[in-house]
Amino acid sequence: MENQSLIQQNTLKNTITSFLGPCIVLMLLHLISGPVSSVVLINGMHNNPLDYLFKYITNLGDGIILIPIALFMLFKGIYYSISFILAAILQGAILIICKKVLFTASARPIQYLEHETIHFVPGVVVHHWNTFPSGHTTTAFGMCILLALALHNIFISRFLLLVAVLVGVSRIYLLQHFALDVAIGGLIGIGTSLACYFWIITNQNKPHWMHKRIRILKGRKQIKIAIA
């Protein structure tokens, strides 16, 4: 039992550390290279495969993606689904406060760049304001770390980390955000999801109904979906 608990603690630490790493790297890139230069650096790596990849993978940072995930988690347990919903609410509230109250006049990279020196991905509308923080990155990192902690699979965790990083980098590549916007967005996602993880998922005093989940019951003549 002690060994199992120690393994779980190490897995938790490793997961948190691995998700924090890219955020720290992007913060250092922003500080060392400079906000505009870091955008030019990442955008300057453009090619057709990256254009295609980042144009579509960035959509995984849309908040709407949390709805099917929350529904899917009902098959694992109601409390898992609640944790995703609560994390989404917390993230949305923080982003609204930042973008609509605290940093309403924050300009995006396009305001500081000469159009002749940068690469625009066809079909992508580049926004001009409300750059801080990156909402897509908040959603991606928050969703992926919570899924990683809920599913307890090292290979899935690594895949989810890769997805989160690609979404974050896509926001810089597509000229939508500075590296610092992405780093802070990632930290917000990680922080809110960890809060929900410890508050709900690991809480030993959850009410009994939260432990129920959707089950698919197979009978001789029909298949039933029930909550049990």
ChimeraX attribute file (.defattr): number of C-alpha atoms within 10 A of each C-alpha:
attribute: neighborCount
match mode: 1-to-1
recipient: residues
	/A:1	6
	/A:2	7
	/A:3	8
	/A:4	9
	/A:5	10
	/A:6	11
	/A:7	12
	/A:8	14
	/A:9	12
	/A:10	12
	/A:11	16
	/A:12	15
	/A:13	11
	/A:14	13
	/A:15	20
	/A:16	17
	/A:17	11
	/A:18	15
	/A:19	24
	/A:20	17
	/A:21	12
	/A:22	20
	/A:23	24
	/A:24	16
	/A:25	14
	/A:26	21
	/A:27	20
	/A:28	15
	/A:29	17
	/A:30	20
	/A:31	13
	/A:32	11
	/A:33	13
	/A:34	16
	/A:35	19
	/A:36	17
	/A:37	16
	/A:38	21
	/A:39	27
	/A:40	20
	/A:41	14
	/A:42	16
	/A:43	23
	/A:44	13
	/A:45	11
	/A:46	16
	/A:47	11
	/A:48	8
	/A:49	9
	/A:50	15
	/A:51	20
	/A:52	12
	/A:53	13
	/A:54	20
	/A:55	19
	/A:56	13
	/A:57	16
	/A:58	21
	/A:59	15
	/A:60	19
	/A:61	24
	/A:62	14
	/A:63	17
	/A:64	12
	/A:65	14
	/A:66	21
	/A:67	13
	/A:68	9
	/A:69	16
	/A:70	19
	/A:71	17
	/A:72	14
	/A:73	21
	/A:74	20
	/A:75	16
	/A:76	17
	/A:77	20
	/A:78	20
	/A:79	24
	/A:80	26
	/A:81	23
	/A:82	19
	/A:83	24
	/A:84	26
	/A:85	18
	/A:86	16
	/A:87	26
	/A:88	24
	/A:89	13
	/A:90	19
	/A:91	23
	/A:92	17
	/A:93	11
	/A:94	17
	/A:95	20
	/A:96	15
	/A:97	12
	/A:98	16
	/A:99	19
	/A:100	12
	/A:101	10
	/A:102	13
	/A:103	16
	/A:104	15
	/A:105	14
	/A:106	14
	/A:107	17
	/A:108	21
	/A:109	23
	/A:110	19
	/A:111	11
	/A:112	11
	/A:113	15
	/A:114	8
	/A:115	10
	/A:116	7
	/A:117	9
	/A:118	16
	/A:119	17
	/A:120	17
	/A:121	20
	/A:122	10
	/A:123	7
	/A:124	13
	/A:125	11
	/A:126	15
	/A:127	16
	/A:128	17
	/A:129	18
	/A:130	19
	/A:131	23
	/A:132	23
	/A:133	26
	/A:134	27
	/A:135	28
	/A:136	24
	/A:137	32
	/A:138	34
	/A:139	30
	/A:140	30
	/A:141	31
	/A:142	29
	/A:143	27
	/A:144	25
	/A:145	26
	/A:146	25
	/A:147	20
	/A:148	21
	/A:149	21
	/A:150	15
	/A:151	13
	/A:152	14
	/A:153	13
	/A:154	14
	/A:155	10
	/A:156	15
	/A:157	22
	/A:158	17
	/A:159	14
	/A:160	21
	/A:161	21
	/A:162	14
	/A:163	19
	/A:164	29
	/A:165	21
	/A:166	19
	/A:167	28
	/A:168	33
	/A:169	24
	/A:170	27
	/A:171	26
	/A:172	24
	/A:173	29
	/A:174	25
	/A:175	25
	/A:176	24
	/A:177	32
	/A:178	30
	/A:179	32
	/A:180	26
	/A:181	26
	/A:182	31
	/A:183	27
	/A:184	21
	/A:185	27
	/A:186	29
	/A:187	21
	/A:188	24
	/A:189	29
	/A:190	26
	/A:191	21
	/A:192	24
	/A:193	29
	/A:194	20
	/A:195	15
	/A:196	22
	/A:197	21
	/A:198	11
	/A:199	13
	/A:200	19
	/A:201	23
	/A:202	11
	/A:203	12
	/A:204	8
	/A:205	7
	/A:206	13
	/A:207	10
	/A:208	8
	/A:209	12
	/A:210	16
	/A:211	15
	/A:212	17
	/A:213	19
	/A:214	17
	/A:215	15
	/A:216	13
	/A:217	10
	/A:218	10
	/A:219	8
	/A:220	5
	/A:221	6
	/A:222	7
	/A:223	10
	/A:224	10
	/A:225	10
	/A:226	11
	/A:227	13
	/A:228	11
